[in-house]
């Protein structure tokens, strides 16, 4: 069968279909467990969770599935920013905050101790898989995870980043193509250098590393999965495909925006978080883009806009929300996860059966 390979052996799942670990509330325990129960591998996005919140959500997943699931972590980085940038951002956000009647957000940076506490939580609760983005875990951490039976997945947007992951000892690397929704995982060089399409990125990474590769970016159906396997990938990571699922924790406005969007409606922006990310272009992006280079880096800008984005969702103002989406929104579906995964698997099998008949 097309899915019998090293990825499913390493991750102990039925299909090499990995749900991306989207932080910010999208990856509810219900979503993560539903993906794993349907034969894929669900991933909890832990980027913004403190250890107590992470503990609660991991236990909630464990109560809903006995299958493999993962937790996605952000590699911490000390942001470079100035007080002038923070003041500039606060000034620009003031009119939005006043209209929504929200207080300016205080800055609370994620630090190394938070990251270490998250890792300890994962070890304590015996999470089977841990994935990383925004950087690469050092060899010591990878070894510690391996000693505790945890499989490790890295993220790369260039061949060089994939090689760095391989050298660090990760088990699998995700090739994040430029079509992917949400934050870019680039950590070695500028994000512009990491804007390489999936169809170009995947085979070049495969030729340079000795570990299995997952394809990510714009993959939404069986055709995308089959194409990824033809490029040499042994699995796929899918995010936007699950954002609109019934089990997703995405706000309804976010789901509807994706379901109604066209392939030309997304853009790369850093105005919401201070880090380049792909989402549906809206009023906030258009108004803030001229000042984009004057805003503080992630996670500072992300903290400054957090209350605004949250209240905008409550007030049904999607024009001021971060509506992360990949470049294939027309292929999105508002269905149960079990239906989505069945359609994915059936779609691949139809293509492979047709190919075998012709040969």
C-alpha positions in Angstrom: 0.0 0.0 0.0 1.1 3.6 -0.7 1.1 4.5 3.0 3.3 1.6 4.3 6.6 3.4 4.9 9.1 4.6 7.5 6.9 7.5 8.7 4.0 5.4 9.9 6.5 2.9 11.5 8.3 5.8 13.3 5.1 7.5 14.4 3.0 4.4 14.9 -0.1 5.7 13.0 -2.2 4.2 10.2 -1.7 6.9 7.6 1.2 9.3 7.1 -1.1 12.3 7.4 0.0 14.7 10.1 -2.2 17.5 11.3 -0.2 20.6 11.7 0.3 21.9 15.3 -1.4 25.2 14.9 -1.2 27.3 18.0 -3.7 29.9 19.2 -6.7 27.6 19.9 -7.3 25.9 16.6 -5.9 22.5 17.7 -8.5 21.6 20.4 -8.1 18.3 22.1 -11.2 17.2 20.1 -9.4 18.0 16.8 -6.2 16.3 17.8 -7.8 13.2 19.1 -10.2 13.0 16.1 -7.3 13.0 13.6 -5.4 10.3 15.6 -8.6 8.2 16.0 -9.1 8.4 12.2 -5.7 7.0 11.5 -3.6 10.2 11.0 -1.6 11.9 13.7 -3.1 14.9 15.5 -0.8 17.6 16.9 -1.5 20.0 19.7 -0.1 23.5 19.1 1.6 24.4 22.4 3.3 27.6 21.3 1.3 29.9 23.5 0.4 27.5 26.3 1.9 27.8 29.8 2.8 24.4 31.5 -0.5 24.2 33.4 -2.5 24.8 30.2 -0.4 22.3 28.3 -0.9 19.7 31.0 -4.6 20.2 30.9 -4.8 19.9 27.1 -2.5 16.9 26.9 -4.6 15.0 29.4 -7.7 16.0 27.5 -6.3 14.5 24.4 -5.2 11.3 26.2 -8.7 10.9 27.6 -10.0 11.0 24.0 -7.5 8.7 22.2 -5.1 5.9 22.8 -3.5 6.5 19.4 -0.3 8.4 18.7 -0.4 12.2 18.9 2.1 15.0 19.1 2.8 18.4 20.6 4.3 21.2 18.5 6.8 23.6 20.2 8.2 27.0 19.3 12.0 27.2 19.6 12.4 30.4 21.8 14.4 33.3 20.4 15.3 36.6 22.1 13.5 39.3 20.0 15.4 42.3 18.8 13.2 45.4 19.3 13.3 49.0 20.6 11.0 51.0 22.8 10.4 53.2 19.8 9.0 50.3 17.9 6.7 49.4 20.7 5.5 53.0 21.0 4.9 53.1 17.3 2.9 49.9 17.4 0.8 51.1 20.4 0.0 54.3 18.5 -1.1 52.5 15.4 -3.2 50.1 17.4 -4.9 52.8 19.5 -7.8 53.5 17.2 -8.7 49.8 16.9 -8.5 49.3 20.6 -10.6 52.4 21.3 -13.3 51.2 18.9 -13.3 47.7 20.5 -13.0 49.2 24.0 -10.0 47.0 24.9 -7.1 47.9 27.1 -3.6 48.0 25.6 -1.8 44.7 26.1 1.1 44.4 28.4 4.2 42.6 27.0 4.9 39.1 28.5 7.7 37.4 26.6 8.1 33.7 26.4 11.4 32.8 28.0 13.7 29.8 28.2 12.3 28.6 31.5 8.8 28.4 29.9 10.2 26.3 27.1 12.0 24.0 29.5 8.8 23.6 31.6 6.9 22.7 28.4 9.5 20.0 27.5 9.3 18.6 31.1 5.6 18.5 30.8 5.8 16.5 27.6 8.3 14.1 29.2 6.2 13.7 32.3 3.0 13.0 30.5 4.8 10.6 28.0 3.7 12.4 24.8 4.9 10.1 22.0 5.8 12.8 19.4 7.3 16.3 19.7 7.6 18.6 16.7 9.5 21.9 16.5 9.3 25.1 14.5 11.0 28.5 14.4 14.3 26.7 14.9 16.0 23.4 15.7 16.3 21.7 19.1 19.9 21.2 20.1 21.3 17.7 20.0 21.2 17.4 23.8 17.4 18.0 23.8 16.9 15.6 20.9 18.9 13.0 22.8 16.9 13.6 26.0 13.6 13.2 24.1 14.8 10.0 22.4 15.9 8.5 25.7 12.4 9.0 26.9 10.9 7.4 23.8 9.8 10.6 22.1 10.0 10.9 18.3 11.1 14.3 17.1 9.9 16.2 14.0 11.7 19.3 12.7 10.6 22.0 10.3 12.6 23.4 7.3 11.8 26.0 4.6 15.1 25.5 2.8 17.5 22.6 2.0 20.0 24.2 4.4 17.5 24.2 7.3 16.6 20.5 6.5 20.3 19.6 6.7 20.6 21.4 10.1 17.6 19.4 11.4 19.2 16.2 10.1 22.5 17.0 11.9 20.6 17.6 15.1 19.3 14.1 15.0 15.5 14.6 14.4 13.6 11.6 13.2 11.6 13.3 10.5 11.7 16.8 8.9 8.7 18.7 7.5 9.4 20.6 4.3 7.2 23.7 4.6 6.5 25.1 1.2 5.7 28.8 0.6 2.0 27.8 0.0 1.5 26.9 3.7 -0.8 29.0 5.9 0.2 30.5 9.2 3.7 31.4 10.3 6.8 30.7 8.3 9.2 28.4 10.1 12.3 30.0 8.6 15.2 30.3 11.0 18.3 30.2 8.9 18.4 33.3 6.7 15.6 35.7 5.7 12.0 34.5 5.3 12.2 35.7 1.7 14.9 33.0 1.1 12.6 30.4 2.5 9.7 31.2 0.2 10.2 28.1 -1.9 7.2 26.2 -3.3 6.5 22.7 -2.1 7.0 21.1 -5.5 10.5 22.6 -5.7 11.4 22.2 -2.0 10.5 18.6 -1.3 12.7 16.7 -3.8 15.7 19.0 -3.2 15.5 18.3 0.5 15.1 14.6 0.0 18.3 14.5 -2.1 20.3 16.0 0.8 19.1 14.4 4.0 19.0 10.8 5.3 15.7 11.0 7.2 12.0 10.8 6.0 10.5 14.1 4.7 6.9 15.3 5.2 5.6 17.7 2.5 3.6 20.7 3.7 2.1 23.7 2.0 -1.1 23.8 -0.1 -1.9 20.1 0.3 -5.7 19.7 0.8 -6.8 16.5 -0.9 -5.8 13.1 -2.3 -4.2 14.7 -5.3 -1.9 16.8 -3.2 -0.9 13.7 -1.1 -0.2 11.6 -4.2 1.8 14.4 -5.8 3.9 14.7 -2.6 4.6 11.0 -2.7 5.7 11.2 -6.3 8.2 13.9 -5.3 9.6 11.4 -2.7 7.9 12.5 0.5 6.9 9.8 2.9 4.0 11.8 4.4 2.3 15.1 4.5 1.5 17.8 7.1 -1.8 19.5 6.6 -3.0 22.6 8.4 -5.7 24.6 6.6 -7.5 21.4 5.6 -8.3 20.9 9.3 -8.9 24.5 10.3 -12.4 24.4 8.8 -13.3 21.0 10.3 -16.1 20.8 12.8 -13.7 19.8 15.6 -11.4 22.8 15.0 -11.2 25.5 17.6 -10.9 28.2 14.9 -13.4 31.1 15.3 -16.5 30.7 13.0 -15.5 33.9 11.1 -12.1 32.4 10.4 -13.6 29.2 9.1 -16.1 31.1 6.9 -13.3 33.3 5.6 -11.4 30.3 4.4 -14.4 28.5 3.0 -15.3 31.6 0.9 -11.7 32.6 -0.1 -10.0 32.2 -3.5 -6.4 31.1 -4.1 -5.4 34.8 -4.8 -6.8 36.1 -1.5 -3.9 35.3 0.8 -0.8 37.3 1.6 2.4 37.1 3.7 2.2 39.6 6.6 4.0 40.3 9.9 1.6 43.0 11.1 -0.3 40.7 13.5 2.6 39.0 15.2 5.9 40.4 14.1 6.7 37.2 12.2 5.8 36.6 8.5 2.7 34.5 8.2 0.3 33.6 5.4 -3.3 34.6 5.9 -6.3 36.1 4.1 -5.8 39.7 3.3 -8.2 42.0 5.2 -8.6 45.6 6.3 -6.1 45.4 9.2 -3.4 44.0 7.0 -3.9 46.7 4.3 -3.9 49.5 6.8 -0.9 48.3 8.8 1.3 47.1 5.9 2.9 50.5 5.2 4.3 50.5 8.7 5.3 46.8 8.8 9.0 47.4 9.0 8.6 49.8 11.9 6.9 47.2 14.2 8.6 45.0 16.8 9.5 41.4 16.2 7.7 38.3 17.3 6.6 37.7 20.0 6.3 41.3 21.0 3.9 42.4 18.2 1.9 39.2 18.8 1.4 40.2 22.4 0.5 43.8 21.5 -2.3 42.7 19.1 -3.6 39.8 21.2 -6.4 41.5 23.0 -7.4 43.3 19.8 -7.7 40.1 17.8 -9.6 38.3 20.5 -12.1 41.1 20.9 -12.5 41.5 17.1 -13.7 37.9 17.0 -16.2 38.5 19.8 -17.5 41.6 18.0 -17.7 39.7 14.6 -15.1 41.9 12.9 -13.1 39.4 10.8 -11.5 42.4 9.0 -9.4 42.9 12.2 -8.7 39.2 12.9 -5.7 37.1 11.9 -7.2 34.7 9.3 -4.4 32.2 8.7 -4.8 30.2 5.5 -2.8 28.4 2.9 -3.1 29.0 -0.8 -5.7 26.3 -1.6 -8.8 27.6 0.3 -11.2 26.5 -2.5 -10.4 22.9 -1.5 -11.4 23.4 2.2 -14.3 21.5 3.7 -16.6 22.1 6.7 -16.9 18.4 7.8 -16.0 16.1 10.6 -12.4 15.1 10.7 -13.2 11.4 10.2 -14.9 12.3 6.9 -12.0 14.5 5.8 -9.4 11.8 6.4 -11.5 9.1 4.7 -11.8 11.3 1.7 -8.1 12.0 1.7 -7.2 8.3 1.9 -9.9 7.3 -0.7 -8.7 10.0 -3.0 -5.1 8.7 -3.0 -6.2 5.2 -3.4 -8.4 6.0 -6.4 -5.4 7.7 -8.1 -3.0 4.8 -7.4 -5.6 2.3 -8.6 -6.1 4.2 -11.8 -2.4 4.5 -12.4 -2.0 0.7 -11.8 -4.7 -0.1 -14.3 -3.1 2.0 -17.0 0.2 0.3 -16.5 
